[in-house]
Amino acid sequence: MGQSNDDPEEFARKIEQASRIAPNVGDRTTYERLIAWIDELKRSRQQRQEARRLKHRVKARARAVGGERPPFGARRRVLAASRGRTRTAGVKPGFRSLDIF
């Protein structure tokens, strides 16, 4: 019973709808399945919220650290240039997408 929608409002709508329907279901098996699905939706919503919070914390930390260090690859280019190398260490010749920094 997986869902592909990451929208928190959609989760809330499904939980609310299933919670309204469950008490009115006469079949015990269907009732238990609805309750299990509601629990699964709540767990999934909680996990996605935690993942979203973690992602935002990581991005905030990366922005904070970004001010302290050069952009990715810039340090290698500086070291390579100081050693007389003509290309970035670890990058194939002709692949210069990181040279914009």
TIVO-2410 file (N, C-alpha, C; in nm, 3 decimals):
# residues 101
REC num residu      c1      c2      c3 atome chaine
REC   1      M   0.081  -0.118   0.000     N      A
REC   1      M   0.000   0.000   0.000    CA      A
REC   1      M   0.086   0.125   0.000     C      A
REC   2      G   0.193   0.125  -0.077     N      A
REC   2      G   0.281   0.241  -0.081    CA      A
REC   2      G   0.222   0.356  -0.159     C      A
REC   3      Q   0.271   0.473  -0.129     N      A
REC   3      Q   0.223   0.592  -0.197    CA      A
REC   3      Q   0.342   0.661  -0.260     C      A
REC   4      S   0.317   0.730  -0.370     N      A
REC   4      S   0.426   0.796  -0.441    CA      A
REC   4      S   0.426   0.946  -0.419     C      A
REC   5      N   0.326   0.996  -0.348     N      A
REC   5      N   0.314   1.141  -0.328    CA      A
REC   5      N   0.386   1.183  -0.200     C      A
REC   6      D   0.474   1.282  -0.210     N      A
REC   6      D   0.548   1.332  -0.094    CA      A
REC   6      D   0.480   1.450  -0.026     C      A
REC   7      D   0.364   1.490  -0.076     N      A
REC   7      D   0.295   1.607  -0.025    CA      A
REC   7      D   0.241   1.582   0.116     C      A
REC   8      P   0.284   1.658   0.216     N      A
REC   8      P   0.236   1.638   0.353    CA      A
REC   8      P   0.085   1.657   0.365     C      A
REC   9      E   0.029   1.747   0.286     N      A
REC   9      E  -0.116   1.767   0.289    CA      A
REC   9      E  -0.190   1.645   0.238     C      A
REC  10      E  -0.132   1.577   0.140     N      A
REC  10      E  -0.193   1.456   0.086    CA      A
REC  10      E  -0.191   1.344   0.192     C      A
REC  11      F  -0.081   1.334   0.265     N      A
REC  11      F  -0.074   1.237   0.374    CA      A
REC  11      F  -0.182   1.266   0.478     C      A
REC  12      A  -0.193   1.391   0.516     N      A
REC  12      A  -0.292   1.430   0.617    CA      A
REC  12      A  -0.433   1.401   0.568     C      A
REC  13      R  -0.459   1.427   0.441     N      A
REC  13      R  -0.591   1.401   0.386    CA      A
REC  13      R  -0.624   1.252   0.388     C      A
REC  14      K  -0.528   1.170   0.348     N      A
REC  14      K  -0.549   1.025   0.348    CA      A
REC  14      K  -0.570   0.972   0.489     C      A
REC  15      I  -0.490   1.020   0.584     N      A
REC  15      I  -0.503   0.976   0.724    CA      A
REC  15      I  -0.640   1.014   0.778     C      A
REC  16      E  -0.680   1.138   0.753     N      A
REC  16      E  -0.809   1.186   0.803    CA      A
REC  16      E  -0.924   1.107   0.741     C      A
REC  17      Q  -0.916   1.083   0.612     N      A
REC  17      Q  -1.022   1.010   0.542    CA      A
REC  17      Q  -1.032   0.866   0.592     C      A
REC  18      A  -0.919   0.797   0.604     N      A
REC  18      A  -0.921   0.659   0.652    CA      A
REC  18      A  -0.966   0.652   0.797     C      A
REC  19      S  -0.931   0.752   0.877     N      A
REC  19      S  -0.973   0.754   1.018    CA      A
REC  19      S  -1.124   0.772   1.030     C      A
REC  20      R  -1.184   0.846   0.938     N      A
REC  20      R  -1.330   0.862   0.939    CA      A
REC  20      R  -1.401   0.735   0.894     C      A
REC  21      I  -1.341   0.666   0.797     N      A
REC  21      I  -1.404   0.546   0.740    CA      A
REC  21      I  -1.392   0.426   0.834     C      A
REC  22      A  -1.278   0.409   0.899     N      A
REC  22      A  -1.248   0.288   0.978    CA      A
REC  22      A  -1.356   0.251   1.080     C      A
REC  23      P  -1.406   0.343   1.162     N      A
REC  23      P  -1.506   0.303   1.262    CA      A
REC  23      P  -1.638   0.254   1.201     C      A
REC  24      N  -1.665   0.288   1.077     N      A
REC  24      N  -1.791   0.250   1.013    CA      A
REC  24      N  -1.781   0.121   0.934     C      A
REC  25      V  -1.663   0.060   0.930     N      A
REC  25      V  -1.645  -0.064   0.854    CA      A
REC  25      V  -1.691  -0.181   0.941     C      A
REC  26      G  -1.776  -0.265   0.885     N      A
REC  26      G  -1.830  -0.377   0.960    CA      A
REC  26      G  -1.738  -0.499   0.963     C      A
REC  27      D  -1.657  -0.514   0.861     N      A
REC  27      D  -1.569  -0.631   0.850    CA      A
REC  27      D  -1.442  -0.608   0.933     C      A
REC  28      R  -1.416  -0.700   1.024     N      A
REC  28      R  -1.302  -0.687   1.115    CA      A
REC  28      R  -1.168  -0.682   1.040     C      A
REC  29      T  -1.153  -0.766   0.940     N      A
REC  29      T  -1.028  -0.771   0.863    CA      A
REC  29      T  -1.004  -0.638   0.791     C      A
REC  30      T  -1.106  -0.583   0.728     N      A
REC  30      T  -1.093  -0.455   0.659    CA      A
REC  30      T  -1.060  -0.343   0.758     C      A
REC  31      Y  -1.124  -0.346   0.873     N      A
REC  31      Y  -1.097  -0.248   0.978    CA      A
REC  31      Y  -0.950  -0.253   1.020     C      A
REC  32      E  -0.901  -0.375   1.045     N      A
REC  32      E  -0.761  -0.391   1.087    CA      A
REC  32      E  -0.665  -0.344   0.978     C      A
REC  33      R  -0.699  -0.372   0.852     N      A
REC  33      R  -0.614  -0.326   0.742    CA      A
REC  33      R  -0.613  -0.174   0.732     C      A
REC  34      L  -0.727  -0.113   0.751     N      A
REC  34      L  -0.734   0.034   0.749    CA      A
REC  34      L  -0.651   0.095   0.861     C      A
REC  35      I  -0.663   0.037   0.981     N      A
REC  35      I  -0.586   0.088   1.095    CA      A
REC  35      I  -0.436   0.070   1.068     C      A
REC  36      A  -0.396  -0.045   1.012     N      A
REC  36      A  -0.255  -0.068   0.979    CA      A
REC  36      A  -0.207   0.032   0.874     C      A
REC  37      W  -0.293   0.061   0.776     N      A
REC  37      W  -0.257   0.156   0.671    CA      A
REC  37      W  -0.243   0.296   0.728     C      A
REC  38      I  -0.331   0.332   0.820     N      A
REC  38      I  -0.321   0.464   0.886    CA      A
REC  38      I  -0.189   0.474   0.961     C      A
REC  39      D  -0.152   0.369   1.033     N      A
REC  39      D  -0.024   0.368   1.106    CA      A
REC  39      D   0.094   0.379   1.009     C      A
REC  40      E   0.085   0.308   0.897     N      A
REC  40      E   0.191   0.314   0.796    CA      A
REC  40      E   0.203   0.455   0.739     C      A
REC  41      L   0.089   0.518   0.711     N      A
REC  41      L   0.091   0.656   0.660    CA      A
REC  41      L   0.154   0.752   0.761     C      A
REC  42      K   0.117   0.735   0.887     N      A
REC  42      K   0.172   0.823   0.991    CA      A
REC  42      K   0.323   0.805   1.004     C      A
REC  43      R   0.369   0.678   1.002     N      A
REC  43      R   0.513   0.652   1.011    CA      A
REC  43      R   0.586   0.710   0.890     C      A
REC  44      S   0.529   0.690   0.773     N      A
REC  44      S   0.592   0.740   0.651    CA      A
REC  44      S   0.598   0.892   0.652     C      A
REC  45      R   0.489   0.955   0.695     N      A
REC  45      R   0.486   1.102   0.703    CA      A
REC  45      R   0.593   1.151   0.801     C      A
REC  46      Q   0.604   1.085   0.915     N      A
REC  46      Q   0.704   1.123   1.016    CA      A
REC  46      Q   0.846   1.108   0.961     C      A
REC  47      Q   0.872   0.996   0.893     N      A
REC  47      Q   1.004   0.973   0.836    CA      A
REC  47      Q   1.039   1.079   0.731     C      A
REC  48      R   0.942   1.114   0.648     N      A
REC  48      R   0.966   1.214   0.545    CA      A
REC  48      R   0.989   1.352   0.606     C      A
REC  49      Q   0.916   1.383   0.713     N      A
REC  49      Q   0.937   1.510   0.781    CA      A
REC  49      Q   1.076   1.516   0.843     C      A
REC  50      E   1.118   1.406   0.906     N      A
REC  50      E   1.252   1.402   0.964    CA      A
REC  50      E   1.359   1.413   0.857     C      A
REC  51      A   1.339   1.345   0.744     N      A
REC  51      A   1.435   1.352   0.634    CA      A
REC  51      A   1.442   1.493   0.578     C      A
REC  52      R   1.327   1.560   0.567     N      A
REC  52      R   1.324   1.696   0.517    CA      A
REC  52      R   1.397   1.790   0.612     C      A
REC  53      R   1.374   1.772   0.744     N      A
REC  53      R   1.443   1.856   0.843    CA      A
REC  53      R   1.594   1.835   0.836     C      A
REC  54      L   1.636   1.707   0.826     N      A
REC  54      L   1.778   1.676   0.817    CA      A
REC  54      L   1.839   1.739   0.691     C      A
REC  55      K   1.767   1.729   0.580     N      A
REC  55      K   1.816   1.786   0.455    CA      A
REC  55      K   1.836   1.937   0.469     C      A
REC  56      H   1.741   2.004   0.534     N      A
REC  56      H   1.754   2.149   0.553    CA      A
REC  56      H   1.870   2.182   0.647     C      A
REC  57      R   1.889   2.101   0.751     N      A
REC  57      R   2.003   2.125   0.842    CA      A
REC  57      R   2.135   2.105   0.769     C      A
REC  58      V   2.143   2.001   0.686     N      A
REC  58      V   2.266   1.975   0.612    CA      A
REC  58      V   2.294   2.090   0.515     C      A
REC  59      K   2.190   2.137   0.445     N      A
REC  59      K   2.209   2.249   0.353    CA      A
REC  59      K   2.253   2.375   0.426     C      A
REC  60      A   2.192   2.400   0.542     N      A
REC  60      A   2.229   2.519   0.619    CA      A
REC  60      A   2.375   2.509   0.665     C      A
REC  61      R   2.414   2.390   0.710     N      A
REC  61      R   2.552   2.370   0.754    CA      A
REC  61      R   2.649   2.384   0.637     C      A
REC  62      A   2.609   2.331   0.521     N      A
REC  62      A   2.695   2.341   0.403    CA      A
REC  62      A   2.713   2.487   0.362     C      A
REC  63      R   2.606   2.566   0.372     N      A
REC  63      R   2.618   2.708   0.341    CA      A
REC  63      R   2.710   2.777   0.441     C      A
REC  64      A   2.698   2.738   0.568     N      A
REC  64      A   2.784   2.799   0.671    CA      A
REC  64      A   2.931   2.762   0.649     C      A
REC  65      V   2.955   2.636   0.618     N      A
REC  65      V   3.092   2.589   0.595    CA      A
REC  65      V   3.144   2.644   0.463     C      A
REC  66      G   3.055   2.663   0.367     N      A
REC  66      G   3.095   2.714   0.235    CA      A
REC  66      G   3.166   2.847   0.244     C      A
REC  67      G   3.132   2.926   0.344     N      A
REC  67      G   3.199   3.054   0.362    CA      A
REC  67      G   3.338   3.038   0.419     C      A
REC  68      E   3.364   2.923   0.478     N      A
REC  68      E   3.493   2.899   0.541    CA      A
REC  68      E   3.594   2.831   0.449     C      A
REC  69      R   3.543   2.759   0.347     N      A
REC  69      R   3.631   2.683   0.258    CA      A
REC  69      R   3.606   2.721   0.114     C      A
REC  70      P   3.703   2.700   0.028     N      A
REC  70      P   3.680   2.726  -0.114    CA      A
REC  70      P   3.580   2.625  -0.171     C      A
REC  71      P   3.517   2.655  -0.284     N      A
REC  71      P   3.423   2.561  -0.345    CA      A
REC  71      P   3.491   2.429  -0.379     C      A
REC  72      F   3.411   2.325  -0.392     N      A
REC  72      F   3.464   2.192  -0.422    CA      A
REC  72      F   3.553   2.196  -0.547     C      A
REC  73      G   3.669   2.139  -0.537     N      A
REC  73      G   3.761   2.132  -0.651    CA      A
REC  73      G   3.857   2.249  -0.661     C      A
REC  74      A   3.822   2.361  -0.602     N      A
REC  74      A   3.908   2.479  -0.614    CA      A
REC  74      A   4.042   2.455  -0.545     C      A
REC  75      R   4.039   2.388  -0.433     N      A
REC  75      R   4.162   2.362  -0.360    CA      A
REC  75      R   4.256   2.273  -0.441     C      A
REC  76      R   4.200   2.172  -0.509     N      A
REC  76      R   4.283   2.085  -0.593    CA      A
REC  76      R   4.347   2.164  -0.706     C      A
REC  77      R   4.269   2.254  -0.767     N      A
REC  77      R   4.324   2.333  -0.878    CA      A
REC  77      R   4.439   2.421  -0.830     C      A
REC  78      V   4.426   2.478  -0.712     N      A
REC  78      V   4.531   2.562  -0.657    CA      A
REC  78      V   4.655   2.478  -0.630     C      A
REC  79      L   4.637   2.360  -0.568     N      A
REC  79      L   4.751   2.273  -0.542    CA      A
REC  79      L   4.816   2.226  -0.671     C      A
REC  80      A   4.733   2.188  -0.770     N      A
REC  80      A   4.788   2.142  -0.897    CA      A
REC  80      A   4.865   2.255  -0.966     C      A
REC  81      A   4.813   2.376  -0.962     N      A
REC  81      A   4.880   2.490  -1.025    CA      A
REC  81      A   5.013   2.519  -0.955     C      A
REC  82      S   5.016   2.504  -0.823     N      A
REC  82      S   5.139   2.531  -0.750    CA      A
REC  82      S   5.246   2.426  -0.778     C      A
REC  83      R   5.204   2.310  -0.824     N      A
REC  83      R   5.300   2.203  -0.856    CA      A
REC  83      R   5.334   2.200  -1.005     C      A
REC  84      G   5.279   2.294  -1.079     N      A
REC  84      G   5.311   2.303  -1.221    CA      A
REC  84      G   5.228   2.212  -1.309     C      A
REC  85      R   5.123   2.153  -1.258     N      A
REC  85      R   5.037   2.068  -1.341    CA      A
REC  85      R   4.943   2.158  -1.421     C      A
REC  86      T   4.909   2.108  -1.540     N      A
REC  86      T   4.825   2.190  -1.627    CA      A
REC  86      T   4.677   2.157  -1.618     C      A
REC  87      R   4.641   2.047  -1.556     N      A
REC  87      R   4.499   2.014  -1.545    CA      A
REC  87      R   4.466   1.977  -1.402     C      A
REC  88      T   4.338   1.980  -1.370     N      A
REC  88      T   4.291   1.949  -1.235    CA      A
REC  88      T   4.315   1.802  -1.204     C      A
REC  89      A   4.368   1.774  -1.087     N      A
REC  89      A   4.393   1.636  -1.047    CA      A
REC  89      A   4.262   1.559  -1.042     C      A
REC  90      G   4.260   1.441  -1.101     N      A
REC  90      G   4.143   1.355  -1.095    CA      A
REC  90      G   4.037   1.385  -1.200     C      A
REC  91      V   4.060   1.483  -1.286     N      A
REC  91      V   3.962   1.517  -1.389    CA      A
REC  91      V   4.023   1.485  -1.525     C      A
REC  92      K   3.947   1.418  -1.609     N      A
REC  92      K   3.996   1.381  -1.741    CA      A
REC  92      K   4.018   1.507  -1.827     C      A
REC  93      P   4.117   1.504  -1.914     N      A
REC  93      P   4.139   1.618  -2.003    CA      A
REC  93      P   4.014   1.644  -2.086     C      A
REC  94      G   3.980   1.770  -2.103     N      A
REC  94      G   3.862   1.806  -2.181    CA      A
REC  94      G   3.736   1.817  -2.097     C      A
REC  95      F   3.740   1.770  -1.973     N      A
REC  95      F   3.624   1.779  -1.884    CA      A
REC  95      F   3.653   1.890  -1.784     C      A
REC  96      R   3.607   2.009  -1.813     N      A
REC  96      R   3.642   2.126  -1.734    CA      A
REC  96      R   3.522   2.192  -1.668     C      A
REC  97      S   3.417   2.117  -1.637     N      A
REC  97      S   3.296   2.180  -1.581    CA      A
REC  97      S   3.322   2.241  -1.444     C      A
REC  98      L   3.421   2.193  -1.370     N      A
REC  98      L   3.448   2.245  -1.238    CA      A
REC  98      L   3.537   2.370  -1.242     C      A
REC  99      D   3.589   2.404  -1.358     N      A
REC  99      D   3.679   2.518  -1.369    CA      A
REC  99      D   3.608   2.653  -1.365     C      A
REC 100      I   3.478   2.654  -1.342     N      A
REC 100      I   3.406   2.781  -1.337    CA      A
REC 100      I   3.426   2.854  -1.206     C      A
REC 101      F   3.481   2.787  -1.106     N      A
REC 101      F   3.498   2.850  -0.974    CA      A
REC 101      F   3.620   2.934  -0.970     C      A
***
